[in-house]
Amino acid sequence: MFTVKMTTEQKRLLIIEDETSVAKQLKWGLSKDYEIAIASNPKRARALLSSGAYPVATLDLGLPPHPDTSTEGFKLLEELPSLSSHTKIIVITGSAEEENAIKAISLGAADFCAKPIDLKLLKIVLSRTFRIYELEEANRRLHFEGGESCSLCGMLGVSPAMNKLFNVIRQVSTTDYPVLITGESGAGKEMVARALYALGNRSQKPFVAINCGAIPENLLESELFGYEKGAFTGAVKRKVGKFEYANGGTIFLDEIGELPFHLQVKILRVLQEGTIEPLGTPETISLNVRVFASTNVNLKQAVDEGRFREDLYYRLNVVPIKVPPLRDRPEDVLLLAHHFLQEEAQKLRRGRVTFSPAAIAALTGHSWPGNVRELQNRVRRALSTDTDKVISLSDLDLGEGPEEQEAQKVLPLKLVRKKAEIDAIRKAMLLTGNNISRAANLLEISRPTLHDLFKKHQITF
C-alpha cells in the first residue's frame, strides 16, 4: 500500500520575517511542533527555499530593502515556482490589507493569516497546509513510482479503505460466486464490477451491463431475457436478451433495487437453476453466467418493507462488497483530482493545467456527496468554462450543493448532534494530519474522550 509517510520527527517550517520580535514570537510559539528556520531578508529566504527542505513557509510581505511596502514579498512569491515549486506559502498580512491577501492567493499562496498573529489560528492554518502538502506529495510519489500498488483496473486510491477494497476484489475475482456491490451513487460500483470481471476467469468472455432503473418496466423483461418472433405485436424477429448475450461470461445488474417485483422471480431462477425463458416460448435456455449486482439503496430494508424478495437478496449477497464514499477516503481526493485534470486536459489538448492553492484547499475540504463522479464532473466543468492554465476556486464552483441543501433540512436533534460530532472530528483529524493528540487539543477535549468518540461513531482513520 502507498501511504503518506508520517514520522514522529518535527516538520520543517521556514519563517520569512524581518522583524526580530515577531520572528522570535513565532519561533517560541511553534517550535514545539515544528523545526523552524528564520530568514530575515529575501536573499536568505531564496537560499533556504532553494534547498527544497521546507514544505511550508510563512511570508511577511514587508521585507527589506522596502519593509514598508509589499514589493519584495510579492517578488519573492512570484519567484517561488523556480525556487521551490512544491513549497506552500502562508502570507502574513495586516488585518486592513485584504487586497494584498487576495493578490497573494492569486500568485500562488496557499493561505494567509492576518496581523496581529493569533497563534492558535496560525497553528490550524499550518496543520491544514502541511496536510495539503503531504497529500500532494503522495500524489507525486505515486506517479514517480508508477502507481502499481495504488491502482487497480482504472481505480485509484492510496487510502486504507481503497487498499482494503483492492484486496477484496483480487480475492473475490477468482471465484464464480454472485457478488452484491453496495455504495452511494457515484462511488464507483460499476468500476468494481469491471475490475472483478477483468481479473476473473471469465475475462475473455462477454461482460454485459444493464441498468435496471434506466429501462422502462414494460421493456425491461424483453431486454433481460429476449423474445421469440411473434411474442407480441411488433416482434417481427427473435431478440437475444442480455442474459443470453452474457452466456459464458458475466452480467452486471446495476441498480438492482429498482427491479420490478415480478422480474425478481426470474432473476432468482437464473441464480438457482441457470435457465431463462424468453418471452413467447415455453422452452428454457440453459446458461452459464456469473452475476454481479449493485445498488445504492438498503436492500435489507427493502426486504423488510416487502419491496425486494428475501430469497433473491440472499442469493445475490453471497459475496458483499461495499464501496467507500469519497468523504471516507480523504487521502484520495487530490490524487483523483490531479488524475482527472491531467486526463481531461490531455483530451482537450490544453497542455499542463494545475489547481490554484485555494482550489486545492477547497477540494480537500469539500464533503463530496456525489463522490468520485461529482469530483470528475467538477473538473470537467472547470476546464470547459476556463481556458487558463490554473484552475481557480471559482472554476470548481464549490458553493452551495446537495450537502448544504441537506444541512438545511430539519432533522431530529439526536441526529444533528451525531452529525455535528462526526463532522467536527473528521475536520480536526484532517487539519492535524490525523494526529490524535493535536486533534483532541483542537476540539478542546481529552485524548481518551476522542478515542471514546471514535468508538461511539465507528470512525476509523
BELUR-V618655 format. One record per backbone hydrogen bond with DSSP energy under -1.0 kcal/mol. NH is the residue of the N-H (numbers start at 1). CO is the residue of the C=O. Records with the same first field share a line. If there is no record, write none. Layout:
NH=CO ; CO
This chain:
13=35
14=56
15=37
16=58
17=39
23=19
24=20
25=21
26=22
27=23
28=24
29=25
30=26
31=27
33=30
34=30
35=11
37=13
39=15
45=41
46=42
47=43
48=44
49=45
50=46
52=49
57=88
58=14
59=90
60=16
61=92
63=61
66=63
69=66
73=61
74=70
75=71
76=72
77=73
78=74
79=75
82=79
83=79
84=80
87=84
88=55
90=57
91=111
92=59
93=113
97=94
101=97
102=98
103=99
104=100
105=101
106=102
107=103
108=105
109=104
110=89
111=89
113=91
115=93
122=118
123=119
124=120
125=121
126=122
127=123
128=124
129=125
130=126
131=127
132=128
133=129
134=130
135=131
136=132
137=133
138=134
139=135
140=136
141=137
142=138
143=139
144=140
145=141
150=147
152=155
155=152
157=150
163=159
164=160
165=161
166=162
167=163
168=164
169=165
170=166
171=167
172=168
173=169
175=172
179=291
180=319
181=293
182=321
183=295
187=184
192=188
193=189
194=190
195=191
196=192
197=193
198=194
199=195
203=200
205=202
208=250
210=252
212=254
214=211
219=216
220=216
223=219
224=220
225=221
226=222
227=239
228=279
230=235
231=228
235=232
236=234
239=227
242=223
243=224
245=241
246=242
247=244
248=288
249=246
250=206
251=290
252=208
253=292
254=210 ; 252
256=294
258=255
259=256
264=260
267=263
268=264
269=265
270=266
271=267
272=268
273=269
274=270
276=285
279=226
281=278
285=276
287=274
290=249
292=251
293=179
294=253
295=181
299=297
302=298
303=299
304=300
305=301
306=303
307=302
308=302
313=309
314=310
315=311
316=312
317=313
319=178
321=180
323=182
328=325
329=326
332=329
333=330
336=332
337=333
338=334
339=335
340=336
341=337
342=338
343=339
344=340
345=341
346=342
347=343
348=344
350=345
354=389
356=391
360=356
361=357
362=358
363=359
364=360
365=361
366=362
371=368
373=186
374=370
375=371
376=372
377=373
378=374
379=375
380=376
381=377
382=378
383=379
384=380
385=381
391=354
396=392
399=397
405=401
406=402
407=403
409=406
416=412
417=413
418=414
419=415
420=416
421=417
422=418
423=419
424=420
425=421
426=422
427=423
428=424
429=425
430=426
431=427
432=428
433=430
434=429
439=435
440=436
441=437
442=438
443=439
445=440
450=446
451=447
452=448
453=449
454=450
455=451
456=452
457=453
459=454
